[in-house]
Amino acid sequence: MAKPPAPAEPTNLSEKAYRQILSDILDARLAAGTPIQERRIAEEIGVSRSPLRDALGRLAGEGLLVRGNTGILAVRALSLQDYLQTLEMRALVEPAAASLAATAVAAADVARLEAEMARLETTDDLQETDLLRFDDDLHALIATHCGNPFMTRYLQDMRRYTTLYERQTKWRATLHVDNGEHREILTALSLRAPDQAAGAMRRHLSGIRRRVLERF
């Protein structure tokens, strides 16, 4: 199976620091509420304090870091209400993005994800990280092929919040229950059927909301 292209190398030290810290936050290597220790992080990443602070300011501006009463930045801890509100905002936009992407996404990209889903469904060594990566890849494919850069950026931002909550709470440890919904979305994309893609995405987001409410 052809692999998706690797992310471009960061062009400066601030971008390098931003990408590394963002990855650590979204993968919960930096847990909710963790204070940001600038000196340690700068040494680990291999940058000076100046580009690190630029990166931290950017992450704070995106709402992923918050400053406490002591003035120290820490990883934002999202609440269930935050998560549900973010899902609500995605439900307003992501079905439309799926509809637009249905006639724009390349058949090879859809085939790649279909092959990956088939592998996940038949492997004897299923890892949660594989399921999470597939989920990320599918939603990213739709966001980047909707043809509207404002919609793309909006969905990327909203996905970060939902991803952050899911990693922090580990509530989607049984992510395989989403696979039927994912297959509906992929089928609609392969058929280049806008209305079908929008409906499948709407049902998927509704299913996520229902499952989190059943748990909490």
Buried (B, 14 or more C-beta within 10 A) or exposed (E): EEEEEEEEEEEEBBBBBBBBBBEBBBEBEBEBEBEBEBEEBBEEBEBEEEBBBBBBBBBBEBBBBBEEEEEEBBBBBBEBEBBBBBBEBBBEBBBBBBBBBBEBBEEEBBBBBBEBBEEBEEEEEEEEEBBBBBBEBBBBBBBBBBEBEEBBEBBEBBBBBBBBBBBBBEBBEEBBEBBEBBBBBBBBBBEBBBEBBBBBBBBBBEBBBEBBEEEE
